[in-house]
Amino acid sequence: MTQTTPTARKLAALQGLGFERTDSTPVATEAVRLTRRAFRVASTRPAMGTLVSICTIAPSQERAEEAIGRALEEMDRLIAMFSRFEGTSAVSELNAAGRLDRSPPEVAHLLSRSLGYHELSGGAFDITVEPLVDLFREQLDHATRREPTPAEIRDALELVGSHYLTLSPGGVRFAKAGMGITLDGVAKGYIVDAVARVLRQHGIERYLINAGGDIRAGGRKARRRPWTVGVQDPSKSGSFPDTIHLTDAAVATSGTYERYRHIVSSETGRSPTTSASVSVVAPSAMAADALATAVFVMEPRQGIEFINSLSKCECLIIDDNGSQLTSRGWRSRRNHDPTIA
């Protein structure tokens, strides 16, 4: 494969979903007093190749600011573990050596859950597609910007397969030299859940976290209303295909608007083309993230059937023709809110 420079890889991380660490200083912090006993405190900063915003409703501004600060510290700690673009991370060490003898518990837990989503989705979700993702990135970064050849894709596919990954109390092993993992389809959701956990540990029960479309809501916003979330538009036209209410739940969207084909099929070795975007509502951001990735790999009807088989999960798919397909229990705000025309 063509080799890319460290600078190109870091740029790709910032533009894609590569969990590149960025300046920890908040871009903006805002505090508004809502009532005598409620403050709205929000903070936004760059991380994970996107902007991460945390909005809280708290009894005091000081408590909210302390909770947000601790949550951002936890986010940075986890990014440092999961990024495959930082040479000191656990994931980078695993990809470079093909083994990880002392896996941090957070990494072991995320890998275990990822293998679970692989089995649940019938193989559609697969973190071992890293050789394919890097193949597309390398060719699209190259001056010629050509698509990989069928032979190159076949060679990369030989290194793909979650059954080649062994997770045990002794660590993590790859069965084949040259394998690698990418956590782009699950780690951001895991980190959003961790941010939510820290907020709750500091007494913040009402919050909305948005990490570039991976969103988790806790409790209700001002006036006890549910949080309102717009589903991302795959064409980036500025409009929202749908809006939903969230209370103690999460939503994540995977789509063709994402740069560098980080979603590829472990069966065909190519990026799926039948869906433009997939949004999944689930109890946790990690579940929503992984399931949205898995459904994006599936044919739309198959994806809807898959989500219908799961408890407490719903789905909106926009196919390649712009048509919308929804799971059985998808609740559009437009259909259930009389204030929406």
C-alpha positions as CSV (number, residue, x, y, z in Angstrom):
1,M,0.0,0.0,0.0
2,T,1.1,3.6,-0.5
3,Q,2.6,5.1,2.6
4,T,1.2,8.4,4.0
5,T,3.1,11.0,6.0
6,P,2.4,11.6,9.7
7,T,1.1,15.1,8.7
8,A,-1.4,13.6,6.2
9,R,-2.6,11.1,8.8
10,K,-3.2,13.8,11.4
11,L,-5.0,16.0,8.9
12,A,-7.2,13.0,8.0
13,A,-7.9,12.5,11.7
14,L,-9.1,16.0,12.1
15,Q,-11.3,15.9,9.0
16,G,-12.7,12.5,9.7
17,L,-13.5,10.6,12.8
18,G,-10.0,9.7,13.9
19,F,-10.1,10.9,17.5
20,E,-7.2,13.4,17.1
21,R,-6.7,15.3,20.3
22,T,-7.1,19.0,20.0
23,D,-6.8,22.1,22.2
24,S,-8.6,21.5,25.5
25,T,-9.6,25.1,25.9
26,P,-13.3,25.6,25.5
27,V,-14.3,27.5,22.4
28,A,-17.2,29.0,24.2
29,T,-18.8,28.9,27.6
30,E,-22.2,30.3,28.3
31,A,-24.2,30.6,31.6
32,V,-27.8,31.8,31.9
33,R,-29.9,32.0,35.0
34,L,-33.3,30.4,34.2
35,T,-35.0,30.5,37.6
36,R,-33.9,31.1,41.2
37,R,-32.7,27.4,41.4
38,A,-31.8,26.6,37.8
39,F,-28.9,27.7,35.6
40,R,-28.3,26.8,32.0
41,V,-24.5,26.3,31.5
42,A,-23.1,25.2,28.2
43,S,-19.5,24.7,26.9
44,T,-18.2,23.9,23.4
45,R,-14.7,22.8,22.4
46,P,-13.0,20.9,19.5
47,A,-12.3,17.2,20.0
48,M,-12.5,13.9,18.0
49,G,-12.4,15.7,14.7
50,T,-15.6,17.7,15.5
51,L,-17.1,20.1,18.0
52,V,-18.2,18.7,21.3
53,S,-20.9,20.6,23.2
54,I,-22.2,20.0,26.7
55,C,-25.4,21.8,27.8
56,T,-26.5,21.4,31.4
57,I,-29.4,22.5,33.6
58,A,-28.0,22.8,37.2
59,P,-28.9,24.3,40.6
60,S,-25.8,26.4,40.5
61,Q,-23.4,27.7,37.9
62,E,-20.4,26.6,39.9
63,R,-21.5,23.0,40.1
64,A,-22.2,22.9,36.4
65,E,-18.9,24.4,35.5
66,E,-17.0,21.9,37.8
67,A,-18.9,19.0,36.3
68,I,-18.3,20.0,32.7
69,G,-14.6,20.5,33.4
70,R,-14.3,17.0,35.0
71,A,-16.3,15.5,32.1
72,L,-13.9,17.1,29.5
73,E,-10.9,15.7,31.4
74,E,-12.4,12.2,31.2
75,M,-13.1,12.7,27.5
76,D,-9.4,13.6,26.9
77,R,-8.3,10.7,28.9
78,L,-10.3,8.2,26.8
79,I,-9.4,9.8,23.5
80,A,-5.7,9.3,24.4
81,M,-6.5,5.5,24.8
82,F,-8.7,5.0,21.8
83,S,-7.0,7.1,19.1
84,R,-5.1,5.0,16.5
85,F,-3.4,8.2,15.3
86,E,-1.4,8.8,18.6
87,G,1.6,6.5,18.9
88,T,1.3,6.2,22.7
89,S,-2.3,5.0,22.7
90,A,-3.3,1.5,23.5
91,V,-5.0,1.1,20.2
92,S,-1.9,2.3,18.3
93,E,0.2,-0.1,20.3
94,L,-2.1,-3.0,19.4
95,N,-2.2,-2.1,15.7
96,A,1.6,-1.8,15.6
97,A,2.5,-4.9,17.5
98,G,-0.4,-7.2,16.8
99,R,-0.9,-7.7,20.5
100,L,-1.6,-5.9,23.7
101,D,-0.4,-7.7,26.9
102,R,-1.7,-5.2,29.4
103,S,-4.9,-3.9,28.0
104,P,-6.5,-0.9,30.0
105,P,-9.9,-2.0,31.4
106,E,-11.6,0.7,29.3
107,V,-10.1,-0.7,26.1
108,A,-10.9,-4.3,27.0
109,H,-14.5,-3.3,27.8
110,L,-14.9,-1.4,24.5
111,L,-13.4,-4.3,22.5
112,S,-15.6,-6.8,24.2
113,R,-18.7,-4.7,23.5
114,S,-17.6,-4.3,19.9
115,L,-17.3,-8.0,19.4
116,G,-20.8,-8.3,20.9
117,Y,-22.2,-5.8,18.3
118,H,-20.4,-7.8,15.6
119,E,-22.2,-10.9,16.6
120,L,-25.5,-9.1,17.2
121,S,-25.4,-7.5,13.7
122,G,-24.4,-10.7,11.9
123,G,-21.0,-9.3,11.1
124,A,-22.2,-5.9,9.7
125,F,-20.3,-4.1,12.5
126,D,-16.6,-5.0,12.4
127,I,-13.8,-3.0,14.0
128,T,-11.1,-5.0,12.1
129,V,-11.9,-3.1,8.8
130,E,-8.9,-0.8,9.6
131,P,-6.8,-2.2,6.7
132,L,-9.6,-1.3,4.3
133,V,-10.2,2.1,5.8
134,D,-6.6,3.0,5.6
135,L,-6.4,1.7,2.0
136,F,-9.1,4.1,0.9
137,R,-7.6,6.9,2.9
138,E,-4.1,6.4,1.5
139,Q,-5.3,6.3,-2.1
140,L,-7.6,9.3,-1.7
141,D,-4.8,11.2,0.0
142,H,-2.4,10.4,-2.8
143,A,-1.8,13.0,-5.5
144,T,-3.6,10.7,-8.0
145,R,-6.7,10.3,-5.8
146,R,-7.6,7.0,-7.3
147,E,-9.9,4.3,-6.1
148,P,-8.2,1.2,-4.8
149,T,-8.0,-1.6,-7.3
150,P,-10.0,-4.9,-6.8
151,A,-6.7,-6.7,-6.2
152,E,-5.8,-4.2,-3.4
153,I,-9.2,-4.6,-1.8
154,R,-8.9,-8.4,-1.9
155,D,-5.5,-8.2,-0.2
156,A,-6.9,-5.9,2.5
157,L,-9.9,-8.2,3.0
158,E,-7.5,-11.0,3.9
159,L,-6.7,-9.1,7.0
160,V,-10.3,-8.4,8.0
161,G,-12.4,-10.5,10.4
162,S,-13.4,-10.2,14.0
163,H,-12.8,-13.9,14.4
164,Y,-9.1,-13.2,14.0
165,L,-9.2,-11.0,17.1
166,T,-8.7,-12.8,20.5
167,L,-9.7,-11.0,23.7
168,S,-8.7,-12.7,27.0
169,P,-7.7,-11.7,30.6
170,G,-4.1,-11.9,29.3
171,G,-4.7,-9.2,26.7
172,V,-5.6,-8.8,23.0
173,R,-4.1,-10.7,20.0
174,F,-4.4,-10.6,16.3
175,A,-4.2,-13.9,14.4
176,K,-2.7,-12.3,11.3
177,A,0.2,-9.9,10.9
178,G,-0.9,-6.6,9.4
179,M,-4.3,-6.6,11.0
180,G,-5.6,-3.5,12.7
181,I,-8.7,-2.1,14.4
182,T,-10.5,1.2,14.1
183,L,-13.0,2.3,16.8
184,D,-14.4,5.1,14.7
185,G,-17.9,3.4,14.7
186,V,-18.2,3.0,18.5
187,A,-15.6,4.9,20.5
188,K,-17.2,8.3,20.2
189,G,-20.5,7.0,21.6
190,Y,-18.6,5.3,24.4
191,I,-16.9,8.6,25.2
192,V,-20.2,10.5,25.2
193,D,-21.6,7.9,27.6
194,A,-18.5,8.5,29.9
195,V,-19.1,12.2,29.8
196,A,-22.7,11.7,30.8
197,R,-21.6,9.4,33.7
198,V,-19.2,12.1,35.0
199,L,-21.9,14.7,34.9
200,R,-24.2,12.5,36.9
201,Q,-21.5,11.8,39.4
202,H,-21.3,15.5,40.0
203,G,-25.0,15.9,40.5
204,I,-26.0,17.0,37.0
205,E,-29.0,15.0,35.9
206,R,-30.3,17.3,33.1
207,Y,-27.9,17.6,30.1
208,L,-27.5,17.3,26.4
209,I,-24.2,16.2,25.0
210,N,-23.5,16.5,21.2
211,A,-20.3,15.2,19.7
212,G,-20.7,15.8,16.0
213,G,-24.0,14.0,15.8
214,D,-23.5,11.4,18.6
215,I,-26.0,12.8,21.1
216,R,-27.0,11.8,24.6
217,A,-29.8,13.5,26.6
218,G,-30.3,13.2,30.4
219,G,-33.6,14.3,32.0
220,R,-35.4,17.3,30.6
221,K,-34.4,20.8,29.6
222,A,-36.0,24.1,30.8
223,R,-39.7,24.0,31.8
224,R,-39.4,20.2,32.1
225,R,-39.7,19.8,28.3
226,P,-37.8,17.0,26.5
227,W,-34.7,17.9,24.6
228,T,-35.3,18.5,20.8
229,V,-32.8,17.1,18.4
230,G,-32.5,17.5,14.7
231,V,-31.4,14.5,12.6
232,Q,-28.4,15.3,10.5
233,D,-28.9,16.0,6.7
234,P,-26.7,13.7,4.6
235,S,-26.5,16.5,1.9
236,K,-25.4,19.1,4.5
237,S,-28.0,21.5,3.0
238,G,-28.6,23.1,6.4
239,S,-32.1,21.6,6.9
240,F,-33.1,18.7,9.1
241,P,-34.8,15.6,7.6
242,D,-36.6,15.1,10.9
243,T,-36.6,16.2,14.5
244,I,-37.1,14.1,17.6
245,H,-37.6,14.4,21.4
246,L,-35.0,12.8,23.6
247,T,-35.3,12.1,27.3
248,D,-32.7,9.8,29.0
249,A,-31.7,8.3,25.6
250,A,-29.2,8.8,22.8
251,V,-29.1,9.1,19.0
252,A,-26.3,8.7,16.5
253,T,-26.1,9.2,12.7
254,S,-23.9,7.5,10.2
255,G,-23.9,8.8,6.6
256,T,-22.2,9.6,3.4
257,Y,-21.4,13.1,4.5
258,E,-18.6,11.7,6.6
259,R,-15.1,12.2,5.0
260,Y,-12.8,9.2,4.3
261,R,-14.7,6.0,4.0
262,H,-14.5,4.9,7.6
263,I,-17.6,2.8,7.0
264,V,-16.8,-0.2,4.8
265,S,-18.3,-3.6,4.5
266,S,-16.2,-6.4,5.9
267,E,-17.8,-8.6,3.2
268,T,-17.3,-6.6,0.1
269,G,-14.5,-4.3,1.1
270,R,-16.3,-1.3,-0.2
271,S,-18.4,1.5,1.2
272,P,-22.2,0.9,1.1
273,T,-24.1,2.9,-1.4
274,T,-27.8,2.0,-0.7
275,S,-28.2,4.5,2.2
276,A,-27.3,8.1,2.5
277,S,-27.7,8.3,6.3
278,V,-28.9,6.1,9.2
279,S,-30.0,7.5,12.5
280,V,-30.5,5.2,15.5
281,V,-32.1,6.0,18.9
282,A,-30.9,3.8,21.7
283,P,-30.5,3.8,25.5
284,S,-26.8,4.6,25.2
285,A,-24.7,6.6,22.8
286,M,-22.4,3.6,22.4
287,A,-25.2,1.4,21.3
288,A,-26.6,4.1,19.0
289,D,-23.2,4.7,17.4
290,A,-22.4,1.0,16.8
291,L,-26.0,0.2,15.6
292,A,-26.0,3.2,13.2
293,T,-22.7,1.9,11.7
294,A,-24.1,-1.6,11.4
295,V,-27.3,-0.6,9.8
296,F,-25.5,1.7,7.3
297,V,-23.7,-1.4,6.0
298,M,-27.0,-3.3,5.6
299,E,-29.6,-3.0,2.9
300,P,-32.2,-0.5,4.1
301,R,-35.0,-3.0,4.5
302,Q,-32.7,-5.4,6.3
303,G,-31.6,-2.6,8.6
304,I,-35.2,-1.7,9.5
305,E,-36.0,-5.4,10.3
306,F,-32.8,-5.6,12.4
307,I,-33.7,-2.5,14.5
308,N,-37.3,-3.7,14.8
309,S,-35.9,-6.9,16.5
310,L,-34.1,-4.9,19.2
311,S,-35.7,-3.6,22.4
312,K,-35.7,0.2,23.0
313,C,-34.1,1.0,19.7
314,E,-35.5,2.9,16.7
315,C,-34.2,3.9,13.4
316,L,-34.6,6.4,10.5
317,I,-32.9,5.6,7.2
318,I,-32.6,7.9,4.2
319,D,-31.8,5.8,1.2
320,D,-29.8,6.7,-1.8
321,N,-32.9,8.1,-3.6
322,G,-33.8,10.4,-0.6
323,S,-36.7,8.2,0.6
324,Q,-37.2,7.8,4.3
325,L,-37.7,4.5,6.0
326,T,-38.5,4.2,9.7
327,S,-38.6,1.4,12.2
328,R,-41.9,0.5,13.9
329,G,-41.6,2.8,16.8
330,W,-39.8,5.8,15.4
331,R,-41.4,8.9,16.8
332,S,-41.0,12.0,14.6
333,R,-41.6,15.2,16.5
334,R,-43.5,16.5,13.5
335,N,-46.0,13.7,13.8
336,H,-46.4,14.0,17.6
337,D,-46.1,17.7,18.4
338,P,-49.1,19.9,17.5
339,T,-46.8,23.0,17.5
340,I,-45.0,21.7,14.4
341,A,-46.7,22.5,11.1
